[in-house]
Amino acid sequence: MSHVTTHILDASIGRPAADVAVVLQDVDGAVVASARTDADGRVKDLGPETLEPGHYRLRFEVEDYFARSGTDAFYPVVTIDFTIADTEQHYHVPLLISPFAYSTYRGS
């Protein structure tokens, strides 16, 4: 299993956000991994099994997702910066989106 996983829920319609590009970057902005959400809005395999402790960023390309449904959205990209402190833990970073808001939390 990847050290970092994510999923996206479109809170405006109560469904997973499928086929959204997600990029994992290191502190310098270098791409560590990239993937697209599956039909359930999940990315189960994003990068290596372990990452060094440090700061990372998830970049979610939500503009295309909303455009496919003809929905105008305020945020074309959502970025979430987070810290990996313990290399023994799994880091799940969910994202809740709507056309004009987003929220995140540390998942399990």
GUSEMAR-217532 format. One record per residue: residue number from 1; residue in one letter; x, y, z of N, C-alpha, C, O, CB in turn. Coordinates in nm, 4 decimals, m for minus. Each point is the difference from the previous one (the first is absolute). Glycine has a CB too. Layout:
GUSEMAR-217532
NUM:A:X:Y:Z:X:Y:Z:X:Y:Z:X:Y:Z:X:Y:Z
...
END
This chain:
GUSEMAR-217532
1:M:0.0835:m0.1178:0.0000:m0.0835:0.1178:0.0000:0.0883:0.1247:0.0000:0.1076:0.0014:0.0599:m0.2910:m0.1266:0.0614
2:S:0.1375:0.2267:m0.1875:0.0721:0.1263:m0.0024:0.0007:0.0644:0.1379:m0.0921:m0.0185:0.0796:0.0296:0.0490:m0.3200
3:H:0.1658:0.0435:0.2663:0.0128:0.0730:0.1258:m0.1070:0.1085:0.0106:m0.0476:0.0304:0.1094:0.2947:m0.0769:m0.1080
4:V:m0.2849:0.1049:m0.1161:m0.1007:0.1057:m0.0055:m0.1136:m0.0452:m0.0917:0.0238:m0.0459:m0.1117:0.1519:0.2256:0.1534
5:T:m0.2986:m0.1662:0.0064:m0.1185:m0.0252:m0.0819:m0.0954:0.1170:0.0179:0.0159:0.0820:0.0904:0.0107:m0.3344:m0.0696
6:T:m0.1262:0.2586:m0.1089:m0.0970:0.1082:0.0090:m0.1318:m0.0443:m0.0609:m0.0079:m0.1017:m0.0689:0.1921:0.2728:0.0597
7:H:m0.2857:m0.0937:0.0357:m0.1254:m0.0148:m0.0724:m0.0692:0.1355:m0.0031:0.0248:0.0863:0.0842:m0.0468:m0.3303:m0.0156
8:I:m0.0654:0.2610:m0.1674:m0.0704:0.1271:m0.0175:m0.1497:m0.0280:m0.0035:m0.0473:m0.0865:m0.0737:0.2434:0.1880:m0.0531
9:L:m0.2689:m0.0265:0.2079:m0.1450:m0.0038:m0.0017:m0.0504:0.1356:m0.0468:0.0387:0.1034:0.0545:m0.0457:m0.2754:0.1323
10:D:m0.0788:0.1717:m0.2869:m0.0651:0.1226:m0.0452:m0.1202:0.0212:0.0917:m0.1051:m0.0611:m0.0194:0.1823:0.0316:m0.2254
11:A:m0.0615:0.1153:0.3436:m0.1040:0.0223:0.1007:m0.1231:0.0677:m0.0590:m0.1082:m0.0075:0.0581:0.2862:0.0238:0.1151
12:S:m0.1631:0.0494:m0.2873:m0.1147:0.0691:m0.0597:m0.1016:m0.0973:m0.0597:m0.1170:0.0345:m0.0167:0.2663:0.1591:m0.0311
13:I:m0.1045:m0.3150:0.0157:m0.0925:m0.0999:m0.0553:0.0001:m0.1299:0.0815:m0.0757:m0.0925:m0.0294:0.1125:0.1918:m0.1977
14:G:0.0480:m0.1051:0.3289:0.0035:m0.1175:0.0866:0.0553:m0.1245:m0.0649:m0.0416:m0.1112:0.0328:m0.1488:0.2070:0.0811
15:R:0.2855:m0.0783:m0.2075:0.0582:m0.1146:m0.0702:0.1527:0.0141:m0.0095:0.0543:0.1099:0.0112:m0.2685:m0.1375:m0.1433
16:P:0.2812:m0.0846:0.1115:0.1444:0.0062:m0.0214:0.0334:0.0778:m0.1271:m0.0770:0.0006:m0.0960:0.1024:m0.2197:0.2155
17:A:0.0892:0.2838:m0.1184:0.0479:0.0730:m0.1172:0.0964:m0.0902:m0.0771:0.1144:m0.0203:0.0406:m0.1414:0.2450:0.0778
18:A:m0.0211:m0.2775:m0.2291:0.0792:m0.0936:m0.0806:0.0830:0.0736:m0.1037:m0.0361:0.1086:m0.0455:m0.1379:m0.2840:0.0803
19:D:0.2857:0.1144:m0.0711:0.0869:0.0465:m0.1086:0.0571:0.1390:0.0231:0.0032:0.0831:m0.0908:m0.1362:m0.2230:m0.0615
20:V:0.1781:0.1641:0.2751:0.0670:0.1256:0.0344:0.1502:m0.0277:0.0095:0.0420:m0.0947:0.0664:m0.2479:0.1823:0.0594
21:A:0.2859:m0.0051:m0.1922:0.1455:m0.0140:0.0074:0.0493:0.0450:0.1373:m0.0392:0.1050:0.0508:0.0590:m0.0682:m0.3003
22:V:0.0679:m0.1198:0.3084:0.0585:0.0284:0.1307:0.1515:m0.0158:m0.0123:0.0489:m0.0985:m0.0554:m0.2591:0.0195:0.1792
23:V:0.2833:0.1769:m0.0716:0.1457:m0.0034:m0.0049:0.0542:0.0120:0.1417:m0.0427:0.0866:0.0764:0.0445:0.0148:m0.3089
24:L:0.0916:m0.1880:0.2668:0.0713:0.0074:0.1274:0.1359:0.0628:m0.0271:0.0755:m0.0482:m0.0844:m0.1966:m0.1565:0.1784
25:Q:0.1523:0.3131:m0.0219:0.1267:0.0707:m0.0179:0.0768:0.0030:0.1308:m0.0586:m0.0055:0.1081:m0.0419:0.1457:m0.2904
26:D:0.2334:m0.1313:0.1713:0.0819:0.0162:0.1199:0.0124:0.1481:0.0336:m0.0603:0.0843:m0.0665:0.1880:m0.2959:0.0133
27:V:m0.0510:0.2428:0.1545:0.0135:0.1374:0.0496:0.0562:0.0954:m0.1056:m0.0268:0.1201:0.0042:0.0600:m0.2135:0.2244
28:D:0.0440:0.0408:m0.3225:0.0579:0.0832:m0.1058:m0.0905:0.0112:m0.1220:0.0347:0.0676:m0.0969:0.1899:m0.1346:0.1772
29:G:m0.3397:0.0018:m0.0764:m0.0931:0.0046:m0.1120:0.0219:m0.1085:m0.1036:m0.0711:m0.0057:m0.1003:0.0580:0.2461:0.1379
30:A:0.1115:m0.3270:m0.0140:0.0240:m0.1103:m0.0935:m0.1135:m0.1018:0.0103:m0.0483:m0.0291:0.1094:0.2988:0.0629:m0.0910
31:V:m0.2924:m0.0874:m0.1321:m0.1076:m0.0988:m0.0021:0.0519:m0.1335:0.0519:0.0961:m0.0559:m0.0529:m0.2055:0.1735:m0.1418
32:V:0.0444:m0.1672:0.2984:0.0323:m0.1301:0.0571:m0.0849:m0.1071:m0.0675:0.0477:m0.1099:m0.0284:0.0147:0.2165:0.2494
33:A:m0.1901:m0.0729:m0.2466:m0.0923:m0.0946:m0.0629:m0.1205:0.0758:m0.0536:m0.0278:0.1129:0.0404:0.1036:m0.2989:0.1136
34:S:m0.1460:0.1218:m0.2454:m0.1250:0.0580:m0.0501:m0.0961:m0.1132:m0.0336:0.0412:m0.1122:m0.0291:0.0804:0.3159:m0.0626
35:A:m0.2500:m0.1717:0.0965:m0.1031:m0.1007:m0.0281:m0.1306:0.0735:m0.0274:m0.0063:0.1228:0.0047:0.1208:m0.2981:0.1422
36:R:m0.2182:0.0975:m0.1756:m0.1345:0.0536:m0.0168:m0.0925:m0.0761:0.0941:0.0193:m0.1190:0.0247:0.0248:0.1839:m0.2678
37:T:m0.1439:0.0042:0.2950:m0.0945:m0.0680:0.0880:m0.0798:m0.1031:m0.0789:m0.0300:0.0197:m0.1178:0.0151:0.1848:0.2642
38:D:m0.0188:m0.3141:m0.0803:m0.0784:m0.1050:m0.0637:m0.1492:0.0349:0.0071:m0.0359:0.1106:0.0403:0.2126:m0.2825:0.0198
39:A:m0.2624:0.0792:m0.0986:m0.1440:0.0246:m0.0022:m0.0560:0.0295:0.1386:m0.1059:0.0613:0.0129:0.0901:m0.2097:m0.2110
40:D:0.0873:0.1045:0.3021:m0.0415:0.0253:0.1383:0.0692:0.1239:0.0570:m0.0070:0.0249:0.1203:m0.0318:m0.2708:m0.0895
41:G:0.1063:0.3245:m0.1177:0.0672:0.1221:0.0433:0.1287:m0.0233:0.0765:0.0501:0.0908:0.0663:m0.2705:0.0119:m0.0589
42:R:0.2744:m0.2232:m0.0157:0.1178:m0.0351:0.0809:0.1263:m0.0146:m0.0832:m0.0031:m0.0361:m0.1176:m0.1486:m0.0780:0.2760
43:V:0.2632:0.1437:m0.0922:0.1315:m0.0325:m0.0526:0.0653:m0.0878:0.1066:0.0441:0.0482:0.1043:m0.0230:0.1702:m0.2435
44:K:m0.0162:m0.3476:0.1103:0.0515:m0.0968:0.0967:0.1494:m0.0236:m0.0159:0.0650:m0.0529:0.0901:m0.2883:m0.0546:m0.0879
45:D:0.2773:0.1467:m0.1164:0.1410:m0.0246:m0.0288:0.0637:0.1296:m0.0480:0.0121:0.0241:m0.1202:m0.0588:m0.2665:0.0621
46:L:0.0873:0.3256:0.1538:0.0608:0.1286:m0.0326:0.1412:0.0045:0.0560:0.0223:0.0425:0.1133:m0.2481:0.0703:m0.1139
47:G:0.3183:m0.1565:m0.0790:0.1391:0.0091:0.0409:0.0509:m0.1224:0.0714:m0.0645:m0.1048:0.0012:0.0322:0.3444:0.0140
48:P:0.1482:m0.2251:0.0441:0.0692:m0.1144:0.0600:m0.0638:m0.0459:0.1308:m0.0859:0.0674:0.0568:0.2945:0.0134:m0.1631
49:E:m0.1639:m0.1975:0.1520:m0.0477:m0.0544:0.1268:0.0502:0.0808:0.1184:m0.0650:0.0034:0.1044:0.0579:m0.2287:m0.2083
50:T:0.1224:0.2908:0.0893:0.0511:0.0852:0.1076:0.0558:0.1285:m0.0593:0.0521:0.0023:m0.1115:0.0011:m0.2046:0.2534
51:L:m0.0657:0.3078:m0.0649:0.0568:0.1299:m0.0343:0.0828:0.0482:0.1180:m0.0271:m0.0349:0.1149:m0.1671:0.0900:m0.2693
52:E:0.2932:0.0236:0.1255:0.0808:0.0582:0.1064:m0.0847:0.0996:0.0793:m0.0917:0.0602:m0.0559:0.3030:m0.0907:m0.0816
53:P:m0.1828:0.0490:0.2662:m0.0698:0.1042:0.0753:0.0211:0.1353:m0.0675:0.1066:0.0270:m0.0552:m0.0784:m0.1580:0.2698
54:G:m0.1301:0.2148:m0.2095:0.0114:0.1331:m0.0581:m0.1332:0.0533:m0.0470:m0.1053:m0.0587:0.0252:0.3354:0.0039:m0.0926
55:H:m0.2235:0.1668:m0.0011:m0.1192:0.0671:m0.0504:m0.0305:m0.0471:m0.1419:0.0896:m0.0161:m0.0829:m0.0410:0.2165:0.2283
56:Y:m0.1773:m0.2221:m0.1708:m0.0459:m0.0446:m0.1311:m0.1246:0.0795:m0.0385:m0.0593:0.0690:0.0828:0.1545:m0.3018:m0.0443
57:R:m0.1332:0.2219:m0.1643:m0.1173:0.0700:m0.0508:m0.0777:m0.0933:m0.0917:0.0576:m0.0707:m0.0827:0.0605:0.2939:0.0997
58:L:m0.2501:m0.2220:m0.0007:m0.0900:m0.0636:m0.0958:m0.0643:0.1101:m0.0816:m0.0493:0.0987:0.0546:0.0056:m0.2977:0.0983
59:R:0.0446:0.1816:m0.2832:m0.0589:0.0964:m0.0929:m0.1133:m0.0694:m0.0742:0.0216:m0.0993:m0.0694:0.1988:0.2251:0.0435
60:F:m0.3406:m0.0731:0.0412:m0.1201:m0.0566:m0.0604:m0.0464:0.0919:m0.1125:m0.0300:0.1170:0.0238:m0.0361:m0.2284:0.1949
61:E:0.0601:0.0599:m0.3395:m0.0415:0.0784:m0.1176:m0.1513:m0.0109:m0.0149:m0.0487:m0.0822:m0.0775:0.2725:0.0434:m0.0380
62:V:m0.2981:0.1206:0.1886:m0.1463:m0.0140:0.0042:m0.0718:0.0775:m0.1103:m0.1185:m0.0240:m0.0231:0.1390:m0.0075:0.2674
63:E:0.0455:0.1213:m0.3115:m0.0659:0.0806:m0.1039:m0.0611:m0.0872:m0.1098:m0.1157:0.0196:m0.0372:0.2768:0.1657:0.0851
64:D:m0.0855:m0.2800:m0.0990:m0.0511:m0.0881:m0.1057:m0.1172:m0.0840:0.0496:m0.0950:m0.0243:m0.0744:0.3238:0.0167:m0.0269
65:Y:m0.2224:m0.0367:0.2265:m0.1090:m0.0789:0.0567:m0.1311:0.0790:m0.0049:m0.1013:m0.0510:m0.0479:0.2651:m0.0693:0.1980
66:F:m0.1623:0.2431:m0.1013:m0.1221:0.0805:m0.0004:m0.0413:0.0383:m0.1423:m0.1192:0.0041:m0.0305:0.1800:0.0838:0.2574
67:A:0.0348:m0.0602:m0.3128:m0.0313:0.0385:m0.1383:m0.0742:m0.1109:m0.0733:m0.0875:0.0277:m0.0820:0.2900:0.1185:0.0793
68:R:m0.1680:m0.2732:0.0318:m0.0676:m0.1124:m0.0663:m0.1506:m0.0008:0.0258:m0.0768:m0.0517:m0.0811:0.2876:m0.0793:0.1019
69:S:m0.2525:0.1875:0.0909:m0.1438:0.0040:0.0302:m0.0604:0.1374:m0.0284:m0.1159:0.0259:0.0325:0.1520:m0.2010:0.1420
70:G:0.0442:0.2630:m0.2357:m0.0495:0.1329:m0.0324:m0.0149:0.0899:0.1209:m0.0783:0.0950:m0.0017:m0.0375:m0.1957:m0.1887
71:T:0.1910:0.0708:0.2957:m0.0086:0.0757:0.1245:0.1149:0.0995:0.0090:0.1168:m0.0381:m0.0084:m0.2305:m0.1559:0.1209
72:D:0.0804:0.3212:m0.0955:0.1028:0.1007:0.0255:0.0516:m0.0200:0.1414:m0.0780:m0.0225:0.0926:m0.0290:0.1876:m0.2537
73:A:0.2380:m0.1569:0.1779:0.0602:m0.0180:0.1317:0.1008:0.1107:0.0260:0.0672:0.0472:m0.0916:m0.1005:m0.2962:0.0770
74:F:0.0427:0.2891:0.1385:0.0894:0.1077:0.0395:0.1458:m0.0449:0.0107:0.0910:0.0759:m0.0332:m0.2820:0.0265:0.1540
75:Y:0.2129:m0.2242:m0.0750:0.1356:m0.0523:0.0208:0.0371:m0.0971:m0.1116:m0.0566:m0.1091:m0.0066:0.0307:0.1363:0.2557
76:P:0.1188:0.0087:m0.3366:0.0404:m0.0930:m0.1057:0.0900:m0.1121:0.0530:0.0015:m0.1107:m0.0538:m0.0194:0.2985:m0.1103
77:V:0.0918:m0.1573:0.2692:0.0939:m0.0955:0.0598:m0.0108:0.0120:0.1514:m0.0118:0.1101:0.0538:0.1704:m0.0962:m0.2537
78:V:m0.1545:m0.1268:0.2674:0.0062:m0.0010:0.1460:0.1328:m0.0626:0.0388:0.0349:m0.1081:m0.0474:m0.2890:0.0923:0.0720
79:T:0.3276:0.0840:0.0615:0.1253:m0.0565:0.0494:m0.0094:m0.0165:0.1515:m0.0536:0.0851:0.0710:0.1844:0.0216:m0.2612
80:I:m0.0773:m0.2182:0.2365:0.0019:m0.0290:0.1428:0.1438:m0.0309:0.0388:0.0586:m0.0972:m0.0475:m0.2984:0.0092:0.0449
81:D:0.2947:0.1698:0.0875:0.1336:m0.0236:0.0530:m0.0138:m0.0773:0.1314:m0.0872:0.0297:0.0817:0.1785:0.1825:m0.1921
82:F:m0.0046:m0.3109:0.1297:m0.0054:m0.0805:0.1216:0.1398:m0.0507:0.0327:0.0914:0.0084:m0.0820:m0.3305:m0.0762:0.0336
83:T:0.2538:0.0155:0.1689:0.1293:m0.0463:0.0483:m0.0044:m0.1489:0.0314:m0.0901:m0.0479:0.0689:0.1369:0.2759:0.0237
84:I:0.0506:m0.2993:m0.1436:0.0206:m0.1397:0.0396:0.1053:0.0027:0.1092:0.1148:0.0385:m0.0225:m0.1758:m0.1332:m0.2094
85:A:0.0193:0.0527:0.3507:0.0910:0.0005:0.1138:0.0443:m0.1416:0.0364:0.1140:m0.0213:0.0414:m0.2246:0.2297:0.0423
86:D:0.0208:m0.3042:m0.0991:0.0251:m0.1371:0.0412:m0.0078:m0.0904:m0.1229:m0.1071:m0.0169:m0.0584:0.0135:0.0622:0.2905
87:T:0.2044:m0.1018:m0.2703:0.0036:m0.0822:m0.1212:m0.0700:m0.1340:0.0176:m0.0172:m0.0733:m0.0974:0.2300:0.1840:0.0378
88:E:m0.2535:m0.1442:0.1815:m0.0729:m0.1245:0.0250:m0.1504:0.0165:m0.0185:m0.0724:m0.0992:m0.0091:0.2518:0.0328:0.1680
89:Q:m0.2268:0.1896:m0.1645:m0.1428:0.0245:m0.0130:m0.0412:0.0131:m0.1460:0.0802:0.0338:m0.0870:m0.0779:0.0784:0.3096
90:H:m0.1301:m0.1400:m0.2464:m0.0613:0.0238:m0.1305:m0.0643:0.1382:0.0039:m0.0586:0.0382:0.1014:0.0171:m0.2879:m0.1410
91:Y:0.0518:0.3244:m0.0690:m0.0566:0.1347:m0.0072:m0.1106:0.0021:m0.1053:0.0253:m0.0130:m0.1198:0.1955:0.1162:0.1918
92:H:m0.3439:m0.0864:m0.0241:m0.1150:0.0100:m0.0888:m0.0514:0.1431:0.0093:m0.0338:0.0479:0.1083:m0.0269:m0.2955:m0.0803
93:V:0.0550:0.3156:m0.1429:m0.0348:0.1421:m0.0038:m0.1234:0.0184:m0.0893:0.0139:0.0193:m0.1208:0.2299:0.0485:0.1579
94:P:m0.3635:m0.0736:0.0210:m0.1228:0.0167:m0.0782:m0.0259:0.1466:m0.0344:0.0496:0.0910:0.0666:m0.1428:m0.2945:0.0442
95:L:0.0147:0.2238:m0.2159:m0.0387:0.1339:m0.0429:m0.1499:0.0008:m0.0268:m0.0513:m0.0857:m0.0719:0.2811:0.1290:m0.0279
96:L:m0.2989:0.0529:0.1572:m0.1410:0.0255:m0.0284:m0.0054:0.1257:m0.0852:0.0548:0.1035:0.0380:m0.1346:m0.2135:0.1796
97:I:0.0141:0.1013:m0.3327:m0.0048:0.1153:m0.0891:m0.1437:0.0384:m0.0319:m0.0924:m0.0808:0.0092:0.3126:0.0133:m0.1060
98:S:m0.2354:0.1926:0.0593:m0.1212:0.0522:m0.0616:0.0487:0.1115:m0.0921:0.1177:0.0355:0.0059:m0.2736:m0.0950:0.1946
99:P:0.0712:0.1150:m0.2840:0.0484:0.1011:m0.0943:0.0617:0.1241:0.0659:0.0809:0.0688:m0.0622:m0.2554:m0.1500:m0.0915
100:F:0.1370:0.1102:0.2793:0.0477:0.1234:0.0620:0.0605:m0.0199:0.1383:0.0153:0.0960:0.0755:m0.1880:0.0213:m0.2042
101:A:0.2075:m0.2422:0.1624:0.0604:m0.0268:0.1312:0.0705:m0.1349:m0.0040:m0.0274:m0.0837:m0.0860:m0.1507:0.2210:0.2032
102:Y:0.2690:m0.1566:m0.0228:0.0593:m0.1314:0.0191:0.0429:m0.0150:0.1460:0.0178:0.0982:0.0720:0.0598:m0.1040:m0.3137
103:S:m0.0616:m0.1196:0.2828:0.0386:m0.0322:0.1352:0.0829:m0.1275:m0.0022:m0.0127:m0.0819:m0.0911:m0.1940:0.1943:0.1845
104:T:0.2904:m0.1284:0.0060:0.0833:m0.1194:0.0103:0.0200:m0.0374:0.1456:m0.0326:0.0781:0.0894:0.1483:m0.0189:m0.3037
105:Y:m0.0625:m0.1775:0.2386:0.0284:m0.0448:0.1335:0.0982:m0.1164:m0.0078:0.0229:m0.0547:m0.1079:m0.2508:0.1309:0.1894
106:R:0.2849:m0.1136:0.0301:0.0875:m0.1174:0.0054:m0.0876:m0.1219:0.0164:m0.0645:m0.0176:0.1034:0.2566:0.1499:m0.0036
107:G:m0.1946:m0.2159:m0.2005:m0.0821:m0.1205:0.0028:0.0739:m0.1176:0.0600:0.1108:0.0133:0.0520:m0.2312:0.0696:m0.2509
108:S:0.0572:m0.1973:0.1906:0.0618:m0.1214:0.0546:0.0075:m0.1067:m0.1065:0.0489:m0.1099:0.0261:m0.1345:0.1646:0.2022
END
